């Protein structure tokens, strides 16, 4: 395994004020991030379409970027191999399951995430989905617009004093726990990777996934997608939930067995779900979950606020530019620092 030494990359593009080229796998960054890149001598090349890794590799081969900022698509070894210039990869967000970190390790490429940039926005969407499912907001909106007035027959759920189970207690989970305090919700936390000596304010730490599933009226997922967490919520886990439970997922779709969830929601095993992410994205129009009235969905939009986009873009640009210019990098945001042995 090679290590990354942080040296700057020599200017290669004669006749241009831009010394570096950064491929954006997704729509263009905000004007703030674009201006920052220009001031630091980098041209941004957005590729706004959802395409396969094979297609992204062709784009990388044609553009020969010095770095990649990942908004969508899978960045695997083929993409990295397509440009000999790539010295850094940054995620426009915090979930990096669509980046082959092992391949980056082998090539000595540091991989960064935008720590904290979208945490508030994602936590707010989790809270919004809780209310949307509990009060049937999308269904009632559609009913009124189609000529109905269901005031007498609507039976929403009041969240005051209910119990909230938070699975994964990083920054987003902590913010959500704070947001529900005015509702006097009893917050229970399960995170096996959180050190035992860390104190948790306004929440109770539980010792097992089964316990938080069985004791929560609302369950919100805030953990990364790893081989260990893939399909961590399946038929067996859903069966342990309360019948009136609402399941919220603003993390990664692969955390949930979607077939099991569909069957449980269809059969009334649990009450409802609010989903911002899916196992396959964009979600297929024929996905069975989309046919259910007790499911509220959004298009992986947890970070889709102007404030979060500005922060993520600026942070991602700074991460890759610090590498390209040989400056001090933020090791806290580097997901493969142990593998690359960066001091």
Secondary structure, DSSP 8 states (H G I E B T S, - for coil): -------------TT-S--EEEEEESS---HHHHHHHHHTTEEEEE--S---HHHHHHHHHHH--SEEEESSS-B-HHHHHH-TT--EEEESSS--TTB-HHHHHHTT-EEE--TTSSHHHHHHHHHHHHHHHHTTHHHHHHHHHTT---TTT------TT-EEEEES-SHHHHHHHHHTGGGT-EEEEE-TTS-TT---TT-EE-S-HHHHHHT-SEEEE-----TTTTT-B-HHHHHTS-TT-EEEE-S-GGGB-HHHHHHHHHHTSSSEEEES--SSSS--TT-GGGG-TTEEE-SS-TT-SHHHHHHHHHHHHHHHHHHHTT----GGGBTTHHHHT--
